[in-house]
């Protein structure tokens, strides 16, 4: 009976992750399409003056505009990273402590963020960024929903691993050796 319950839990977990990823990827795509339709070739729209704009940016690189013009290597990197995360998911997203919810939440966020930006790179040849936060003349690099999902997932994994050191880590050496 416990084997059957374990299989049910895995199926339920898979379906939950799939639905969350699909919805986040859809939201990311819709927001980027809206940005392309309403913000492209226009001045940034001030949402909170002196702090937050909506702007249209075609990012042909990755975080903070690094590696500009390297769309295909970045796409391959995204595919490999996604493949490795899925392949090693039982080890990467393993946690049974009080912060297991963080690790379980981070998993679909990470997948969705990678997939959202990967779709842009493969489909458009660039990633649409639109959220522009700034103070005075200092602008934080523009980002999108997919970037937000990746960042939130990374923060959750870091916090969980700092507060529960065994998160995502399985010792390979026997204790005491």
Buried (B, 14 or more C-beta within 10 A) or exposed (E): EEEEEEEEEEEEBEEEBEEBBBEBBEBBBEBBEEBBEEBEEEEBBEEEEEEBBBBBBEBBBBEEEEBEEBBEEBBEBBBEEBEEBEEEBEEBBBBEBEBBEBBBBBBBBBBBBBBBBBBBBEEBEBBBBBBBBBEEEEEEBBBBBBBBBBBBBBEBBEBBBEEBEEBBEEEEEEEEE
